[in-house]
Amino acid sequence: MPQSNARFTIISIFFALLFTALGLRIIYLHTVKKNVITSSRRAFGKVKKLRGNIITSEGNIIASSIRGKRIFLRKGEHLTGGEKALLARMETDLQFPDASASRQLLIKFLSPAETEALRQNPVAQKLEFIPAQKRIYLDSPVYSPICGFTNYENAGAGGLEYGYNKELEGGQGEIIEIDATGKLLLSNDPDMLHAGGDSVKLTINGRLQEFLYRQIDLAVSRYRARSGYGIVMEPHTGKILAAVMAGPDADSLLKNPIISDAVEPGSTFKIVTVAAAIENGVVTPEDKFFCENGSFEFAGIKISDHDPYGWLTVSDIIKFSSNIGICKVGSLAGRNALYKAARDFGFGCPTGIKLPGEARGLLKRIDTWESTSLNYISFGQEIAATPLQIAQSFAVIANGGVLIKPCILESIIEASGKKVHKTKPVRIRRAITKKTSDTVKEMLFQVVEGGTGVNVRLQGWEICGKTGTAQKFDTKAGKYSEKTYFSSLGGFFPKQDPKFVIFIALDEPQEHYYGGIVCADAFRQTVKEIIDIYGIAPAAAAGGGEKKNET
């Protein structure tokens, strides 16, 4: 009996100590270790690879991403006034729910340093830290029309970001499980948080891009234009070396006007009209046409020249940009030949560049042409094109008569550094013979030597160009405006072996509006910069000397 009582006493003491220990453990876990239990709560979030970089041809990064956290308020939690004030300092316009029936997004992005500081605060127990990333752009106005932008989920929503989203994103991402502090608990790919998408290397030369932007921005300011555009491309490969848009809205547009806005090209289209006539053998450069001393009525419409020209050769019609003369040249070519040439030069069709929102422009079917259409289209009215399409048409003359597909992608590079794609030139079709292109090229050289493009002459270099001053159509008045113009200047150099096409345009410049005036300085300065960047040697025998009063 005494032995049995002793055994009972020992067992009773053991269970008493056990229950005491369990009680103390429960109290400990609910007080001292409460934050440990809280941090073990699960949360789910979709995680993508770190978005790849966008890089210039020199290797400079113009768009990249950084890792951070997206902050949610947990389901059922509410914040005190002090906690709201703390979080409000981390993001402007922060909206706080009164009660959280489901988890609520508070902060879209916090950097690693900000995240670590927030984790040290007691409010972290009420929050979820979901992995996120943020896109960062260099020199936004300079590159934004090209780069585009990403959306809330860091997916491409415009420009290159959209056009090459699949490559930059590197996959759709995956749903992962994390604890409240953002620590990874469950994932099929644990390296996801450290992996990156492919990088996109562009044909864009960063130095030239930034220089061209400054020149266009200066011209927009100088002539108080609504906006301005500049493009430099290689005529034989289609590589775009620079493409900029400047103006009040340049860094906030949701589209790229260089490919999305179609305008009537005006006199720059005369290169197509004269090419069509020469290609079909109906005129030669020496043929003469009477230009009616500056005023001509045909089929009830009045066509005017900026100067009262009499007899001009076909070459001089281009040199001095006679509307009346080119109408007569176009009439000899005929509507079928002009329509075919326009189509072969790329008008009325998207260029095919891999960027979203590209317009096809306007080239009406022949069966919809009116009796006056042939005359109007001959000098660039009743037809519309994007700045890139106009630049592409100059490349046809520069490269010997071939329509080349413009491209902006140089290559795609994996996160490991391995190049997985390289763009090759795409010849769409032969538009005209080399003989015709050489003939038109000589005409465009004379435009710069002593015609409407004389202001871009540069001693020692042979430059070809064509000016354009297009009246804009007033939709309210139902006629062409006498006050608003789309002014442009397109061309290429060196004449003997063209390597660079340049197109400059100003939309609605004030006071002065002739393309040969308002676009000349930006064109000429861009030529100088290209010479310096690429080391272009002067012509062996440049025509003429540089005028002292040129600007």
Summary of the structure (lengths in Angstrom):
residues: 551
radius of gyration: 33.2
end to end distance: 122.5
largest distance: 141.4
contacts: 1887
relative contact order: 0.11
helix: 37%
strand: 26%
